[in-house]
Amino acid sequence: MSQPEEELLCYNAGCGMKFKESENTEGSCRYHPGHHFFHDAYKGWTCCRKSIDFTEFLNMKGCTLGFHSNVKPPELEKKQKTELIEAANNVVSRPARAAMKRPSPDEKMV
């Protein structure tokens, strides 16, 4: 009598499903090939998009189909994370606006 096939955990970013090696096909895993980032109010993936809502970030479906992988990816170094965040942001900052003059406390309120 053969033992049932062991279920493996997929380590592809954004997947996290359990799978059987015999059922692992090219389109069985929906994942993000990029890395996640958290910068200022933004959360997102370097491969596709970003959001300011954490729940929306958690519910983002992967942007790529492929095979499940049970190999844990290596951790990124801090420098690599910083470069990924900067590349993902591509946000042009607005010039600082001059501060408005505060009204005198003696002025009548409108």
HELIX and SHEET records of a PDB file:
HELIX    1   1 GLU A   21  GLU A   23  5                                   3    
HELIX    2   2 PHE A   54  LEU A   58  1                                   5    
HELIX    3   3 LYS A   78  ASN A   89  1                                  12    
SHEET    1   A 2 LEU A   8  LEU A   9  0                                        
SHEET    2   A 2 LYS A  18  PHE A  19 -1                                        
SHEET    1   B 2 CYS A  29  TYR A  31  0                                        
SHEET    2   B 2 THR A  64  GLY A  66 -1                                        
SHEET    1   C 3 HIS A  36  HIS A  39  0                                        
SHEET    2   C 3 TYR A  42  TRP A  45 -1                                        
SHEET    3   C 3 LYS A  50  SER A  51 -1                                        
END                                                                             
